[in-house]
Structures are given as structure tokens and as C-alpha cells.
Amino acid sequence: DKRYEIVKELYATEKTYVSCLVKVSKLFVVPLKFASTSEHPILQKDEITSVFSNIETIWALNKTLLTELETRFENWSPTQKVGDAFYNLAPYFKMYKEYSR
């Protein structure tokens, strides 16, 4: 069914995106924040914020969306809905405005 294929693609794409956010955080944000408290920081805290903005908050939002999509994907039926997952999180997507600056 076409809806299933679309939801499958949404789920797979969101899973990849969340995985990438985790990697960026673990490989760059966390070490840079830790180093920023050292005597010779690589970047200052404000520079880290300028580069990575609110990526950790974005990760939390998209992890929540991924969980919602996963639940719907695993319990798929022809009447399964996914729009409500986006609708319920819609107010939080405003944080992308800060992230995209």
C-alpha cells in the first residue's frame, strides 16, 4: 500500500537524521563544550553556540518524533494515522527557526 511505503520512508529518513544529530553531538558538541572549560579551549562557549545552536534540543524533538513514527510503523494498519504525531509536535518545530540562523 502506498501510505505504508510513505510512512516507511518517513520513518527511515527520521531515523537517519536522529542518528546524524547524535553523531554530531557526541563527536563535536560534547567534546567542544568539555574543552571550553579547559585552560586552552578550542572554541569559546558562545562560538560553540553560534556553530551548533540548539542542536541538542533539536535532537530531543526529533527523537520524540522518531519514537512516535516507530510506534505507528510497528503497529501499521490501513487506518493508522501519522499526521497527529506531527500535529502534536508542531509548536516545538519553531525551535528550528533558531537552529537555522
N, C-alpha and C positions, 0 to 999 in steps of 0.2 A: 504494500500500500504506500502511496506517495507521501502521506503525512508521516508515516513511520520513518521513511528514508530522510525526510527533512529533519525530524527530531533527532535521528541518529547522527546526522551531520552537525546539528547544533550542539549536541552533547559532546561529540568528538572534538569539535573546534574549541568549545569552552574548556574541556579537559586539557587540551594542549596549551591554551592561553594561561590557565591557572598554573600549570607546570612551569611555564616560562617565567611567570611572576615569582614563583618560589625560587627558581634558579637565580634570577636577578637579585632577589633579596638575600639569599644565602651566600652567593658568590661576591656580591658587591656592597649592598646596603649595610648589612650587618657588620662585615669586616671594616668598612669605612667608618661606620659610627663608632665601633670599638677603637679604631686607630685615632679617631678625632679627639679622644680623651688623653692620648699619649703626649709626650713632650714634643714630638715631631710629627704632627698629623699630616696625612696625605692631602686631605681636604678638611676645611673647617665645617662645622655643623650646618651653617647657613648655605654653604656650597653644596653639601650633600642634599639638603632640602631642595635647593634650586635644580639640581640634576634629576633627583628621583621623586620629588614632590611627595605625594601621599600614597606611594605605591603599596605600602603595607595595608592601608585601609582599602585600597582598590582590590588587593588580593583577598581580603576578608569578604568583601562584597561578592566577588566572582566565585569564591569558594562556596558561599551560600547559594548562589545561582546554580553552580555545578551540582551541589547536593540535591537541589530541587529538580533539576533536569534528570539526574541519575535515578531518583525515585520514580519519576514518571516513565522514564525509558525502561526501567526494570519491570514495571507493572503495566506495560503497554497494553492497551486495548483500542479498538477503533473509536471509542468515545473519550479516550484520555485527552485531557487538556494540558496545555503548556503555557498558554498566554497569561494565566493567573500568576505564574512564577515571576514573569517579567513585570506584570502589573503591580504585584505586591512589593517588588523591589524598586520600582520606578522612582520614588522620591530619593533614593540613595544614589541613583545614577548621576545625580547632579554633581557628585564629587569628581566626576570626570572633567568637569569644567576646570577645576584647579589643576588636575593632573595633566591636562592638555596644554597648559600655558607654557 
